[in-house]
Amino acid sequence: MIIKILQGLGVGTVLSLTLGYLSGLLGMESPLLVTILLLLGTYLGGGLVAGVGSSHPFLTAGLCGVILTVINQGFTILFMASPSTYHPVGILFGLFVGLVISLIGGFLGSIIKKG
């Protein structure tokens, strides 16, 4: 199970970096579109990989989503914005969204496993 979580973290991180680079390279100017693209790519990809070969796809996808969200929020707070500008509600909302999208990826992974 730990290996699947680490694989999901790796895929989510690589997808996030790749999609972020490509969106900047292509000059995407819509912040909403870039945000949705990064959210779906990072958390859905991580949850999908974490859930495909696991005996507990939702647990591994959920843990992968929470860890990815903590890494994402921590990096954003420490390096991109001032820590005093963050509200706890925003952090909890980020955890919720990351968890839900990762669980959807875990669900898709469990469907792929059965098919």
Z-matrix of the N, CA and C atoms (Angstrom, degrees):
N
C 1 1.451
C 2 1.523 1 110.57
N 3 1.321 2 117.21 1 -37.80
C 4 1.469 3 120.12 2 -179.64
C 5 1.521 4 110.14 3 -64.88
N 6 1.328 5 116.09 4 -37.64
C 7 1.465 6 120.01 5 179.83
C 8 1.524 7 110.14 6 -63.30
N 9 1.335 8 117.64 7 -41.64
C 10 1.465 9 120.64 8 179.35
C 11 1.525 10 111.04 9 -65.56
N 12 1.327 11 117.47 10 -37.50
C 13 1.466 12 120.26 11 177.38
C 14 1.524 13 109.86 12 -64.69
N 15 1.333 14 116.59 13 -43.92
C 16 1.467 15 120.01 14 178.98
C 17 1.529 16 111.42 15 -65.30
N 18 1.329 17 117.22 16 -37.65
C 19 1.461 18 119.70 17 176.53
C 20 1.528 19 110.75 18 -64.51
N 21 1.327 20 116.56 19 -41.69
C 22 1.460 21 120.27 20 177.45
C 23 1.520 22 112.17 21 -63.94
N 24 1.343 23 116.30 22 -40.28
C 25 1.464 24 119.90 23 177.05
C 26 1.524 25 110.91 24 -62.99
N 27 1.318 26 116.27 25 -42.22
C 28 1.461 27 119.87 26 179.48
C 29 1.516 28 112.33 27 -64.05
N 30 1.318 29 116.55 28 -46.17
C 31 1.465 30 120.34 29 -179.86
C 32 1.524 31 110.46 30 -65.44
N 33 1.331 32 117.52 31 -42.86
C 34 1.461 33 120.31 32 178.75
C 35 1.518 34 112.48 33 -61.80
N 36 1.325 35 116.50 34 -41.68
C 37 1.462 36 120.36 35 179.81
C 38 1.525 37 111.27 36 -67.79
N 39 1.322 38 116.90 37 -44.86
C 40 1.469 39 120.28 38 179.72
C 41 1.528 40 110.74 39 -64.72
N 42 1.331 41 117.60 40 -41.46
C 43 1.461 42 120.19 41 177.43
C 44 1.519 43 111.46 42 -63.81
N 45 1.320 44 117.10 43 -40.31
C 46 1.459 45 120.69 44 178.78
C 47 1.523 46 111.26 45 -62.19
N 48 1.321 47 116.48 46 -46.97
C 49 1.465 48 120.28 47 179.32
C 50 1.530 49 111.38 48 -64.89
N 51 1.321 50 117.11 49 -42.56
C 52 1.461 51 120.80 50 -178.42
C 53 1.523 52 111.57 51 -67.36
N 54 1.331 53 116.91 52 -46.61
C 55 1.461 54 119.83 53 179.97
C 56 1.526 55 111.63 54 -66.38
N 57 1.327 56 117.28 55 -37.81
C 58 1.464 57 120.23 56 176.55
C 59 1.512 58 111.99 57 -63.85
N 60 1.324 59 116.53 58 -42.43
C 61 1.465 60 120.81 59 178.70
C 62 1.527 61 110.65 60 -64.87
N 63 1.338 62 116.84 61 -46.10
C 64 1.462 63 120.16 62 -178.83
C 65 1.524 64 112.27 63 -66.13
N 66 1.329 65 117.68 64 -36.76
C 67 1.464 66 119.13 65 178.56
C 68 1.526 67 110.75 66 -67.22
N 69 1.319 68 117.86 67 -35.06
C 70 1.459 69 120.31 68 174.95
C 71 1.511 70 112.19 69 -72.48
N 72 1.321 71 116.88 70 -38.08
C 73 1.459 72 121.49 71 -179.76
C 74 1.527 73 111.20 72 -66.62
N 75 1.330 74 116.32 73 -38.50
C 76 1.461 75 120.74 74 179.87
C 77 1.521 76 112.88 75 -82.27
N 78 1.314 77 117.60 76 -7.20
C 79 1.461 78 121.46 77 176.72
C 80 1.516 79 114.49 78 74.32
N 81 1.322 80 117.25 79 35.76
C 82 1.463 81 120.12 80 177.70
C 83 1.523 82 108.47 81 -68.13
N 84 1.324 83 116.55 82 120.98
C 85 1.457 84 120.77 83 -174.09
C 86 1.523 85 113.62 84 -101.89
N 87 1.311 86 118.30 85 -7.55
C 88 1.457 87 121.08 86 -179.33
C 89 1.528 88 109.84 87 -85.81
N 90 1.343 89 117.49 88 110.14
C 91 1.470 90 118.50 89 -179.61
C 92 1.528 91 112.96 90 -62.40
N 93 1.322 92 117.13 91 -33.87
C 94 1.462 93 120.22 92 179.99
C 95 1.529 94 110.83 93 -66.22
N 96 1.322 95 116.83 94 -43.83
C 97 1.459 96 120.75 95 179.94
C 98 1.528 97 111.56 96 -65.19
N 99 1.318 98 116.73 97 -41.88
C 100 1.468 99 120.56 98 178.91
C 101 1.526 100 110.27 99 -65.42
N 102 1.326 101 117.16 100 -41.29
C 103 1.466 102 121.04 101 179.46
C 104 1.524 103 111.20 102 -63.16
N 105 1.320 104 116.81 103 -45.75
C 106 1.466 105 120.44 104 179.52
C 107 1.525 106 110.47 105 -64.31
N 108 1.327 107 116.98 106 -41.78
C 109 1.462 108 121.24 107 178.44
C 110 1.526 109 111.18 108 -61.08
N 111 1.327 110 116.89 109 -45.16
C 112 1.463 111 120.29 110 179.90
C 113 1.528 112 111.94 111 -68.34
N 114 1.335 113 117.16 112 -40.98
C 115 1.467 114 119.78 113 178.85
C 116 1.522 115 111.22 114 -61.70
N 117 1.323 116 116.13 115 -50.13
C 118 1.463 117 119.09 116 -177.90
C 119 1.520 118 111.51 117 -66.51
N 120 1.318 119 117.01 118 -42.78
C 121 1.461 120 119.38 119 -179.74
C 122 1.509 121 112.78 120 -63.64
N 123 1.320 122 116.17 121 -46.53
C 124 1.462 123 120.37 122 -175.79
C 125 1.522 124 111.90 123 -69.15
N 126 1.317 125 117.01 124 -57.62
C 127 1.461 126 120.23 125 -171.46
C 128 1.524 127 112.90 126 -79.38
N 129 1.328 128 117.40 127 -37.20
C 130 1.462 129 119.58 128 178.28
C 131 1.527 130 110.43 129 -68.68
N 132 1.327 131 116.69 130 -42.78
C 133 1.467 132 119.94 131 177.63
C 134 1.515 133 112.45 132 -64.38
N 135 1.326 134 116.57 133 -44.04
C 136 1.463 135 120.09 134 178.41
C 137 1.512 136 112.53 135 -63.84
N 138 1.330 137 117.05 136 -43.55
C 139 1.461 138 120.68 137 178.55
C 140 1.513 139 112.55 138 -66.89
N 141 1.327 140 116.37 139 -36.45
C 142 1.458 141 120.71 140 178.97
C 143 1.524 142 111.22 141 -64.79
N 144 1.313 143 116.73 142 -47.43
C 145 1.468 144 120.07 143 179.95
C 146 1.524 145 110.72 144 -67.06
N 147 1.324 146 117.35 145 -38.37
C 148 1.462 147 120.08 146 179.97
C 149 1.524 148 111.69 147 -67.86
N 150 1.330 149 117.56 148 -28.60
C 151 1.453 150 120.07 149 -175.57
C 152 1.508 151 116.12 150 -95.17
N 153 1.328 152 119.32 151 -11.13
C 154 1.469 153 120.30 152 -172.06
C 155 1.518 154 112.95 153 -66.10
N 156 1.306 155 120.11 154 -55.45
C 157 1.460 156 120.38 155 -174.13
C 158 1.509 157 113.90 156 -104.50
N 159 1.302 158 118.31 157 18.74
C 160 1.459 159 121.70 158 -173.65
C 161 1.522 160 111.12 159 -96.59
N 162 1.323 161 115.66 160 149.42
C 163 1.462 162 119.34 161 174.46
C 164 1.527 163 111.24 162 -79.01
N 165 1.326 164 117.27 163 -16.31
C 166 1.467 165 123.14 164 176.46
C 167 1.524 166 108.37 165 -128.00
N 168 1.342 167 117.98 166 76.66
C 169 1.467 168 119.50 167 -171.58
C 170 1.523 169 114.15 168 -65.66
N 171 1.333 170 117.71 169 -34.68
C 172 1.457 171 118.95 170 -177.42
C 173 1.523 172 111.81 171 -75.33
N 174 1.321 173 116.66 172 -35.20
C 175 1.460 174 119.67 173 177.31
C 176 1.524 175 110.85 174 -66.75
N 177 1.323 176 116.87 175 -46.67
C 178 1.464 177 119.18 176 -179.33
C 179 1.524 178 111.32 177 -67.48
N 180 1.332 179 117.59 178 -39.74
C 181 1.464 180 120.11 179 178.26
C 182 1.526 181 110.87 180 -67.13
N 183 1.330 182 117.34 181 -39.14
C 184 1.461 183 120.34 182 178.36
C 185 1.515 184 112.68 183 -65.55
N 186 1.327 185 116.57 184 -45.17
C 187 1.467 186 119.44 185 177.66
C 188 1.523 187 111.30 186 -64.42
N 189 1.311 188 116.69 187 -39.49
C 190 1.461 189 120.60 188 177.20
C 191 1.529 190 110.21 189 -62.31
N 192 1.324 191 117.35 190 -42.98
C 193 1.463 192 120.99 191 179.26
C 194 1.513 193 112.85 192 -64.60
N 195 1.325 194 116.91 193 -41.63
C 196 1.467 195 120.12 194 179.32
C 197 1.529 196 110.59 195 -66.31
N 198 1.329 197 117.16 196 -43.05
C 199 1.468 198 119.85 197 -179.86
C 200 1.526 199 110.49 198 -66.15
N 201 1.345 200 117.40 199 -42.24
C 202 1.459 201 120.03 200 176.90
C 203 1.527 202 111.43 201 -61.34
N 204 1.326 203 116.61 202 -39.75
C 205 1.460 204 120.05 203 179.49
C 206 1.518 205 111.36 204 -66.65
N 207 1.320 206 117.60 205 -41.50
C 208 1.469 207 120.45 206 178.46
C 209 1.527 208 110.34 207 -63.19
N 210 1.328 209 117.10 208 -42.27
C 211 1.469 210 120.13 209 177.45
C 212 1.526 211 110.16 210 -63.25
N 213 1.325 212 116.54 211 -45.08
C 214 1.460 213 121.26 212 -179.02
C 215 1.527 214 111.62 213 -63.55
N 216 1.325 215 116.94 214 -48.26
C 217 1.469 216 120.66 215 -179.51
C 218 1.523 217 111.18 216 -65.72
N 219 1.331 218 116.70 217 -41.62
C 220 1.459 219 119.65 218 179.75
C 221 1.510 220 112.17 219 -63.27
N 222 1.333 221 116.77 220 -44.23
C 223 1.464 222 120.25 221 178.24
C 224 1.524 223 110.70 222 -63.10
N 225 1.332 224 116.55 223 -42.02
C 226 1.459 225 120.20 224 -179.44
C 227 1.520 226 111.49 225 -65.07
N 228 1.322 227 117.36 226 -44.44
C 229 1.463 228 120.57 227 -178.38
C 230 1.522 229 110.93 228 -67.45
N 231 1.319 230 117.60 229 -42.16
C 232 1.461 231 120.15 230 -175.22
C 233 1.522 232 113.70 231 -77.91
N 234 1.338 233 117.90 232 -37.16
C 235 1.456 234 119.62 233 -170.75
C 236 1.522 235 114.92 234 -113.47
N 237 1.309 236 118.85 235 -22.43
C 238 1.463 237 120.25 236 -173.69
C 239 1.527 238 113.54 237 -105.17
N 240 1.312 239 118.13 238 -26.99
C 241 1.460 240 121.00 239 -176.44
C 242 1.522 241 108.92 240 -143.37
N 243 1.295 242 114.88 241 169.50
C 244 1.457 243 120.15 242 178.26
C 245 1.529 244 109.64 243 -77.74
N 246 1.328 245 118.02 244 135.16
C 247 1.471 246 119.53 245 179.18
C 248 1.526 247 113.33 246 -60.66
N 249 1.319 248 117.94 247 -23.34
C 250 1.463 249 119.65 248 -178.75
C 251 1.525 250 112.13 249 -76.76
N 252 1.327 251 118.67 250 -12.52
C 253 1.459 252 120.59 251 -179.01
C 254 1.524 253 113.13 252 -87.92
N 255 1.312 254 118.31 253 -5.07
C 256 1.458 255 120.87 254 -177.02
C 257 1.519 256 111.26 255 -93.49
N 258 1.319 257 114.70 256 138.68
C 259 1.457 258 122.01 257 175.63
C 260 1.525 259 108.40 258 -104.73
N 261 1.314 260 117.62 259 148.18
C 262 1.469 261 119.93 260 178.45
C 263 1.529 262 112.96 261 -59.99
N 264 1.327 263 117.10 262 -30.63
C 265 1.463 264 119.89 263 179.91
C 266 1.530 265 110.32 264 -65.27
N 267 1.323 266 117.37 265 -38.95
C 268 1.462 267 120.47 266 177.94
C 269 1.509 268 112.10 267 -64.63
N 270 1.321 269 116.58 268 -38.62
C 271 1.464 270 120.57 269 178.49
C 272 1.527 271 110.07 270 -67.81
N 273 1.332 272 117.35 271 -42.56
C 274 1.467 273 120.42 272 178.10
C 275 1.524 274 111.59 273 -65.78
N 276 1.329 275 116.73 274 -37.91
C 277 1.466 276 119.76 275 177.47
C 278 1.530 277 110.62 276 -65.13
N 279 1.324 278 117.34 277 -39.95
C 280 1.464 279 120.91 278 176.13
C 281 1.517 280 111.75 279 -62.32
N 282 1.339 281 116.91 280 -41.69
C 283 1.468 282 120.41 281 176.41
C 284 1.524 283 111.24 282 -62.25
N 285 1.330 284 116.07 283 -42.28
C 286 1.463 285 120.74 284 -179.40
C 287 1.529 286 111.15 285 -63.66
N 288 1.330 287 116.56 286 -48.09
C 289 1.468 288 120.41 287 -178.35
C 290 1.529 289 110.78 288 -64.43
N 291 1.335 290 117.19 289 -44.53
C 292 1.462 291 120.39 290 178.57
C 293 1.518 292 112.11 291 -61.94
N 294 1.327 293 116.47 292 -40.47
C 295 1.465 294 120.63 293 179.63
C 296 1.522 295 111.20 294 -66.21
N 297 1.331 296 117.12 295 -45.09
C 298 1.468 297 120.14 296 -178.10
C 299 1.527 298 111.06 297 -64.52
N 300 1.333 299 117.24 298 -44.84
C 301 1.468 300 119.31 299 -179.60
C 302 1.528 301 110.48 300 -65.97
N 303 1.319 302 117.77 301 -37.98
C 304 1.469 303 120.13 302 177.30
C 305 1.524 304 111.53 303 -66.46
N 306 1.317 305 117.30 304 -37.63
C 307 1.466 306 119.60 305 177.36
C 308 1.526 307 111.61 306 -67.00
N 309 1.324 308 117.00 307 -34.14
C 310 1.467 309 119.62 308 173.86
C 311 1.530 310 109.40 309 -63.59
N 312 1.334 311 116.36 310 -41.53
C 313 1.465 312 120.01 311 175.20
C 314 1.515 313 111.92 312 -62.46
N 315 1.341 314 117.51 313 -39.64
C 316 1.461 315 120.82 314 176.20
C 317 1.517 316 112.22 315 -63.92
N 318 1.333 317 116.53 316 -37.14
C 319 1.463 318 120.71 317 176.11
C 320 1.523 319 110.70 318 -63.91
N 321 1.334 320 116.07 319 -45.06
C 322 1.466 321 119.58 320 177.16
C 323 1.527 322 111.02 321 -63.05
N 324 1.334 323 116.52 322 -37.14
C 325 1.461 324 120.26 323 177.23
C 326 1.514 325 112.46 324 -65.36
N 327 1.332 326 117.26 325 -37.24
C 328 1.467 327 119.33 326 178.07
C 329 1.525 328 111.15 327 -70.47
N 330 1.322 329 117.49 328 -31.18
C 331 1.468 330 120.26 329 175.28
C 332 1.524 331 110.11 330 -68.22
N 333 1.333 332 116.85 331 -42.17
C 334 1.466 333 120.66 332 178.72
C 335 1.524 334 110.24 333 -63.09
N 336 1.336 335 116.20 334 -38.66
C 337 1.464 336 120.62 335 -179.30
C 338 1.527 337 111.03 336 -63.65
N 339 1.341 338 116.99 337 -39.31
C 340 1.459 339 120.50 338 -178.33
C 341 1.523 340 112.13 339 -75.41
N 342 1.341 341 116.33 340 -29.57
C 343 1.468 342 120.21 341 -174.60
C 344 1.483 343 115.40 342 -79.80
